């Protein structure tokens, strides 16, 4: 119940509590300080992997409602992480999944996953597609902008 004075106005203690919660990061993004720009690179058999969707899932979150931060690899295998609405990622430990959808028997092309091409298959045969079985783990530290390359075999 909200504390109201006799005049019906919310008391000063209520506003102090709201200010404390907001400044402590109790509402909004985890990490309390927002998102840092994060870039990385994916190599498959020691070659840049183009057209792959890279998803970072918070390690301790089992909720399907927690949105992963993602990136789409370019021709040189590089990617930048984003929530879809905001660029960057919060510090934390992540499980990484990677899928590279290509036309059956074809090569990956950046953006191919977004084009909705029929008869698509994962070039990686689903080996890195499931967060429950992925062995790729990455820690993102506060202020870190460049990750070590993710090397897939």
SERO-4910 file (N, C-alpha, C, O; in steps of 0.05 Angstrom, whole numbers):
BEGIN
 pado doro    nc1    nc2    nc3   cac1   cac2   cac3    cc1    cc2    cc3    oc1    oc2    oc3
  Unk    A     17    -24      0      0      0      0     18     25      0     38     26     14
  Unk    A     11     44    -16     26     69    -17     20     87      7     -3     89     16
  Unk    A     41    100     16     38    118     39     28    145     28     41    157     12
  Unk    A      5    154     38     -5    180     30     -8    198     54    -14    189     76
  Unk    A     -4    223     49     -8    242     71    -38    248     73    -53    237     58
  Unk    A    -45    263     93    -73    269     97    -85    284     73   -110    283     69
  Unk    A    -69    298     58    -79    313     35    -81    295     10    -91    304    -11
  Unk    A    -73    269     13    -76    250    -10    -51    250    -28    -51    235    -48
  Unk    A    -31    265    -22     -6    265    -38     12    243    -28     14    239     -4
  Unk    A     26    230    -46     44    209    -38     66    221    -21     76    243    -26
  Unk    A     74    206      0     94    217     19    122    217      7    127    203    -13
  Unk    A    139    233     19    167    235      9    182    208     11    199    203     -6
  Unk    A    175    191     31    188    165     34    183    148      9    201    133      1
  Unk    A    160    149     -2    153    134    -26    171    142    -49    182    125    -64
  Unk    A    175    168    -53    192    178    -75    221    171    -71    235    167    -90
  Unk    A    230    171    -46    258    164    -40    262    134    -47    283    127    -58
  Unk    A    242    117    -41    244     89    -47    245     85    -78    261     69    -87
  Unk    A    228     99    -92    228     97   -122    255    105   -133    266     92   -150
  Unk    A    266    127   -123    293    137   -133    314    117   -126    332    112   -143
  Unk    A    314    104   -103    334     85    -95    332     60   -113    353     49   -121
  Unk    A    308     50   -118    305     27   -136    315     33   -164    328     16   -176
  Unk    A    308     56   -174    316     63   -201    347     65   -204    358     56   -223
  Unk    A    359     77   -184    389     81   -186    404     55   -180    427     53   -188
  Unk    A    391     36   -167    405     11   -160    403     -9   -183    416    -30   -182
  Unk    A    387     -4   -203    384    -22   -225    364    -44   -220    363    -64   -234
  Unk    A    347    -40   -200    327    -61   -193    306    -63   -215    293    -84   -218
  Unk    A    303    -43   -231    285    -43   -254    302    -42   -279    323    -29   -278
  Unk    A    293    -53   -300    307    -50   -325    327    -73   -330    324    -95   -320
  Unk    A    348    -67   -345    368    -87   -354    384    -98   -331    389    -84   -311
  Unk    A    391   -123   -333    409   -135   -314    436   -122   -317    442   -111   -338
  Unk    A    452   -123   -296    478   -110   -298    478    -82   -287    498    -71   -280
  Unk    A    454    -71   -284    451    -45   -271    462    -22   -287    456      1   -280
  Unk    A    479    -27   -307    492     -4   -320    486     -3   -350    498     12   -364
  Unk    A    467    -19   -359    460    -19   -387    477    -38   -403    488    -57   -393
  Unk    A    478    -33   -429    492    -51   -447    517    -38   -458    518    -14   -463
  Unk    A    537    -55   -462    562    -46   -474    563    -57   -502    553    -80   -507
  Unk    A    574    -43   -522    577    -54   -549    596    -78   -547    617    -77   -535
  Unk    A    588   -100   -561    604   -124   -560    606   -135   -589    586   -138   -602
  Unk    A    631   -140   -598    636   -151   -624    652   -177   -622    666   -181   -603
  Unk    A    648   -194   -642    662   -220   -642    666   -230   -670    660   -216   -689
  Unk    A    676   -254   -672    680   -267   -697    676   -297   -694    683   -308   -674
  Unk    A    664   -309   -715    660   -338   -715    677   -350   -737    676   -342   -760
  Unk    A    693   -371   -730    709   -386   -749    698   -415   -749    694   -427   -728
  Unk    A    695   -426   -773    687   -454   -776    709   -467   -793    714   -460   -815
  Unk    A    721   -488   -781    744   -501   -793    766   -481   -801    777   -482   -822
  Unk    A    771   -462   -782    791   -441   -784    786   -421   -807    804   -407   -815
  Unk    A    761   -420   -817    754   -401   -837    730   -383   -827    714   -393   -812
  Unk    A    729   -358   -835    706   -341   -827    680   -354   -835    677   -364   -858
  Unk    A    660   -353   -817    634   -365   -823    614   -342   -828    608   -327   -810
  Unk    A    605   -339   -853    587   -318   -861    558   -327   -859    552   -351   -864
  Unk    A    540   -309   -853    511   -315   -853    501   -331   -829    480   -343   -831
  Unk    A    517   -333   -807    508   -348   -784    494   -330   -763    502   -307   -760
  Unk    A    474   -341   -751    461   -327   -729    473   -337   -703    472   -360   -696
  Unk    A    485   -318   -688    499   -324   -663    482   -313   -641    475   -289   -640
  Unk    A    474   -330   -622    457   -322   -600    470   -327   -573    481   -349   -568
  Unk    A    470   -307   -556    482   -309   -529    459   -310   -509    443   -291   -506
  Unk    A    457   -332   -494    436   -337   -475    448   -335   -447    468   -348   -441
  Unk    A    436   -319   -429    446   -317   -402    447   -344   -390    427   -359   -390
  Unk    A    470   -352   -379    475   -379   -369    456   -387   -347    446   -410   -347
  Unk    A    450   -370   -328    434   -377   -305    404   -374   -310    388   -379   -292
  Unk    A    396   -365   -333    368   -360   -339    357   -385   -353    366   -392   -375
  Unk    A    337   -397   -342    324   -420   -354    298   -411   -367    284   -427   -381
  Unk    A    290   -386   -364    265   -376   -374    266   -373   -405    285   -362   -415
  Unk    A    246   -384   -418    245   -380   -447    237   -351   -454    239   -343   -478
  Unk    A    228   -336   -434    220   -309   -439    245   -290   -440    242   -267   -449
  Unk    A    268   -299   -431    292   -282   -431    302   -281   -459    310   -301   -471
  Unk    A    303   -257   -470    311   -253   -498    342   -255   -500    356   -241   -485
  Unk    A    352   -272   -517    381   -273   -521    391   -249   -536    375   -236   -550
  Unk    A    416   -242   -533    428   -221   -550    439   -236   -574    450   -258   -571
  Unk    A    437   -224   -597    444   -238   -622    460   -221   -641    462   -197   -638
  Unk    A    473   -235   -660    487   -222   -681    487   -239   -706    483   -264   -704
  Unk    A    489   -227   -729    490   -241   -754    518   -237   -766    526   -214   -769
  Unk    A    531   -259   -772    559   -256   -782    560   -246   -811    543   -252   -827
  Unk    A    581   -229   -815    586   -218   -842    605   -237   -857    612   -258   -847
  Unk    A    612   -229   -881    630   -245   -898    656   -253   -883    667   -275   -888
  Unk    A    667   -235   -866    692   -240   -852    687   -255   -826    706   -258   -810
  Unk    A    662   -264   -820    656   -278   -796    650   -260   -772    644   -270   -750
  Unk    A    653   -234   -775    649   -215   -753    619   -210   -747    602   -213   -765
  Unk    A    613   -204   -722    586   -197   -714    586   -177   -692    606   -174   -678
  Unk    A    564   -163   -688    559   -145   -666    534   -154   -652    514   -161   -665
  Unk    A    535   -155   -625    512   -164   -610    491   -142   -606    498   -118   -604
  Unk    A    466   -151   -605    443   -132   -602    420   -147   -590    418   -172   -593
  Unk    A    403   -133   -576    378   -145   -566    356   -145   -587    334   -154   -582
  Unk    A    363   -134   -610    343   -130   -631    333   -101   -632    326    -91   -653
  Unk    A    333    -89   -608    324    -61   -606    347    -43   -599    348    -19   -607
  Unk    A    366    -54   -583    388    -38   -573    414    -53   -578    416    -77   -573
  Unk    A    434    -39   -588    460    -52   -592    474    -56   -566    472    -40   -548
  Unk    A    488    -79   -564    504    -85   -541    494   -109   -525    474   -121   -532
  Unk    A    509   -115   -504    502   -137   -486    510   -129   -457    528   -114   -453
  Unk    A    496   -141   -438    502   -136   -410    524   -156   -402    526   -177   -413
  Unk    A    540   -147   -382    560   -166   -371    547   -191   -360    525   -190   -350
  Unk    A    561   -213   -362    550   -238   -352    562   -262   -365    578   -260   -384
  Unk    A    554   -286   -356    562   -311   -367    541   -321   -387    517   -321   -380
  Unk    A    549   -328   -410    530   -336   -431    536   -363   -443    559   -372   -444
  Unk    A    515   -377   -452    517   -400   -468    511   -391   -497    492   -377   -501
  Unk    A    528   -399   -516    526   -389   -543    515   -411   -561    525   -434   -560
  Unk    A    496   -403   -578    487   -421   -599    493   -409   -626    493   -384   -629
  Unk    A    498   -426   -646    504   -416   -673    489   -434   -693    491   -458   -692
  Unk    A    474   -421   -711    462   -435   -734    470   -420   -759    471   -395   -759
  Unk    A    474   -435   -780    481   -423   -806    463   -435   -827    470   -455   -839
  Unk    A    441   -422   -832    421   -433   -851    429   -426   -879    434   -403   -886
  Unk    A    431   -447   -895    438   -445   -924    419   -461   -940    406   -480   -930
  Unk    A    416   -453   -966    399   -470   -983    411   -498   -984    436   -501   -984
  Unk    A    395   -519   -985    406   -546   -986    427   -548  -1007    422   -542  -1031
  Unk    A    451   -557   -999    473   -560  -1017    487   -534  -1025    505   -535  -1042
  Unk    A    479   -512  -1014    490   -486  -1021    508   -474  -1000    513   -486   -980
  Unk    A    518   -450  -1006    536   -436   -988    520   -415   -973    499   -406   -982
  Unk    A    531   -407   -950    518   -387   -933    521   -359   -946    542   -354   -959
  Unk    A    501   -343   -943    502   -315   -952    491   -298   -930    470   -304   -918
  Unk    A    506   -276   -923    495   -258   -902    467   -250   -909    461   -241   -931
  Unk    A    449   -252   -889    421   -245   -893    404   -267   -903    380   -264   -905
  Unk    A    415   -290   -911    400   -312   -922    379   -322   -903    356   -329   -911
  Unk    A    385   -322   -877    366   -332   -857    342   -313   -856    320   -322   -849
  Unk    A    345   -288   -862    323   -269   -862    307   -269   -887    284   -259   -887
  Unk    A    317   -280   -909    303   -280   -934    282   -302   -936    265   -302   -954
  Unk    A    282   -321   -917    261   -341   -916    263   -360   -940    242   -369   -950
  Unk    A    287   -367   -949    290   -384   -971    279   -412   -965    283   -422   -943
  Unk    A    266   -425   -984    255   -452   -979    278   -472   -979    300   -467   -988
  Unk    A    272   -496   -968    292   -518   -968    318   -510   -956    339   -513   -968
  Unk    A    317   -500   -932    341   -491   -918    351   -513   -899    335   -529   -889
  Unk    A    377   -514   -894    389   -532   -875    411   -517   -859    422   -498   -869
  Unk    A    417   -527   -836    438   -516   -819    464   -527   -829    469   -552   -827
  Unk    A    482   -510   -839    508   -519   -848    524   -533   -826    541   -550   -832
  Unk    A    518   -527   -801    532   -539   -778    518   -564   -768    526   -575   -747
  Unk    A    497   -573   -782    482   -597   -775    470   -597   -747    467   -618   -735
  Unk    A    464   -573   -737    451   -571   -711    470   -575   -687    461   -575   -664
  Unk    A    495   -579   -692    515   -584   -671    516   -562   -650    521   -568   -626
  Unk    A    511   -538   -658    514   -515   -639    487   -500   -636    486   -478   -625
  Unk    A    465   -513   -644    439   -499   -645    424   -499   -619    406   -482   -615
  Unk    A    429   -518   -600    413   -521   -576    428   -510   -552    451   -519   -546
  Unk    A    416   -492   -538    429   -480   -515    434   -500   -492    452   -497   -477
  Unk    A    417   -521   -491    420   -541   -470    444   -559   -474    454   -571   -456
  Unk    A    453   -562   -500    475   -580   -505    500   -565   -516    521   -577   -520
  Unk    A    498   -539   -519    521   -524   -529    543   -523   -509    539   -519   -485
  Unk    A    567   -528   -519    591   -527   -502    605   -500   -504    627   -496   -492
  Unk    A    594   -481   -519    606   -455   -522    597   -437   -500    573   -430   -497
  Unk    A    616   -429   -483    610   -411   -461    628   -387   -462    652   -390   -467
  Unk    A    616   -363   -458    631   -338   -460    624   -321   -437    600   -318   -430
  Unk    A    644   -308   -425    639   -288   -404    643   -261   -417    664   -256   -428
  Unk    A    623   -244   -414    626   -216   -423    630   -199   -398    613   -199   -380
  Unk    A    652   -185   -398    659   -168   -375    650   -140   -380    649   -131   -403
  Unk    A    644   -125   -359    636    -97   -362    658    -81   -377    681    -83   -371
  Unk    A    649    -66   -397    667    -50   -413    681    -65   -435    695    -53   -452
  Unk    A    678    -92   -436    691   -108   -457    677   -103   -484    652   -105   -485
  Unk    A    692    -98   -505    679    -93   -531    687   -114   -552    672   -117   -571
  Unk    A    708   -128   -548    717   -148   -567    721   -175   -554    735   -178   -534
  Unk    A    707   -196   -565    709   -223   -555    731   -238   -570    738   -231   -592
  Unk    A    741   -259   -557    758   -278   -571    742   -292   -593    718   -295   -590
  Unk    A    755   -299   -615    740   -313   -636    727   -339   -626    739   -353   -610
  Unk    A    703   -345   -636    689   -370   -630    698   -389   -651    692   -385   -675
  Unk    A    711   -411   -643    722   -430   -663    705   -455   -663    703   -469   -643
  Unk    A    693   -461   -686    676   -484   -689    690   -505   -707    705   -497   -725
  Unk    A    685   -530   -702    696   -551   -718    675   -567   -732    680   -585   -747
***
